Amino acid sequence: MENKELSNHPEVIKKVLYDYAKAKWITHRTDIQGKKDAAIQDEDGSMDFDYFYFYYDYIYDRGVQPY
């Protein structure tokens, strides 16, 4: 039960892999983007992670980047 990855329930495995990939992608994108792009910053200058969550889900669901 402690290892969610070792299960005979494919939906659990898919969710664990999805969450892992999303976290890795967001970490990579925030490292690349840094604080340079004002489009992904909140008013106080902090990183707007909702943008990255939307972007990842869009690419994952459709297989293409949003325009």
C-alpha positions, 0 to 999 in steps of 0.5 A: 500500500505504501508503493502506489506504483506497484499496483494492479490498478492501472488508473492509479499507476497512470495518475502517479506517472502523470503527476510525476511527469507534470511536476518534472515538466513544471520544474523544468519550465520554471527553471528555463523561464525564470523571472524573465517572462512577465506573462507568467508572473503574478502582480507581486512578481512571483511565478504564476503556476496556474499558467504552467498547470493549464499549459501542461494539461493542454499539451497532454490532452491535445498533443499540441501547444496552445497558440 
